[in-house]
Amino acid sequence: MSIKETMDSKGKIEELDPQKFHIIGYTQEEANRINRPTISYWQDAWRRLCKNPVAMASLFVLGLLVIMVIIGPHIRGYDFINMNVIEKNKGCSSKYWFGTDRLGRDLFSRVWVGARASMIIALVATTLKLFIGTFYGAAMAHFGGWVDDALMRIIEVINSLPSLLLTILIMMVLGNNLFSLLVALSITAWCNTARQTRGIIKQLKESEYIYAAYVLGASPFRIIVKHYIPNMLGILLLDASTAIPSFIFMEAGLSFLGIGLIPPEISLGVLIAQGQQSMDFYPTQLFFPCLVLCVIVMAFNLLGDGLRDALDPRLRK
């Protein structure tokens, strides 16, 4: 039966007159037009992230921190490396905003140099973690069989070793330098990313477009790069947002214990370790590095929580 046809009380079919029906409040053209624009997954995620004031405030704070680690050491124009014992252990003043350390160096400049080093270490370690873990997990899930079993056993062996003990051994063998610290931080961190990637790709592997890529003769590397990874960007982004503050804390902890970077290298962990030695008489030397460290870690954690909610497809409307 046509839309324009209906049955009367006697069971006869009669044709309805469209002129008898009117759309209240809209014209026919306005009623037929879809007003809501079609937006992509990433546009919708950004829209929902913008509606989260805590996440946007964290993003703003991180932007300011990035600017400060770039220009902060040069704002005051003081030498943050060479000693000036005449000005040692100065308090906060208009000349020295954060005071000076026990060797007379400007603490404001040194804090931002240390924050720069800590953030660079965290970003590089996170990049290594995601790169190694993603391709390792993709290889396990893509090839399957004995390859999956062999690679999974390697992960289990690595996870069975105490990560702190392994980090200490690496730093003892390679020395207290930036390269050995990156190796120590990344040596076990990629295992969780590999397991997560393996589980996601095992689900994606059954998709029709993956079969189409097989039929068209695409290589495994092309399938991983062109099909698997783009569909995991949201998960990898969340992994990165949680890994960065974790690496910053690990670097600070190792340097504080004397296992990570050591003077004359500058990082937040090194500054906290030096400030702890004189905290009884000059607490500002410990307070400001700790404050910057806490702000960086809190901003990353709050932004990660906002990204988790924004990238969750179950919350998409």
Buried (B, 14 or more C-beta within 10 A) or exposed (E): EEEEEEEEEEEEEEEEEEEEEEEEEEEEEEEEEEEEEEEEEEEBBEEBBEEBEEBBBBBEBBEEBEEBBEEBBEEBEBEBEEEBEEBBBBEBEEEBBBBBBBBBBBBBBBBBBBBBBBBBBBBBBBBBBBEBBBBBBBBBBBEEEEEBEEBBEEBEEBEEEEBBEBBBBBBEEBEBBBEBBBBBBBBBBBBBBBBBBBEBBBEBBEEEEBEEBEEEEBEBEEBBBEBBBEBBEBBBBBBBBBBBBBBBBBBBBBBBEEBBBBEEBBBBBBBBBBBBEBBEEBEBBBBBBBEBBEBBBEBBBBBBBBBBBBBEEEEEE
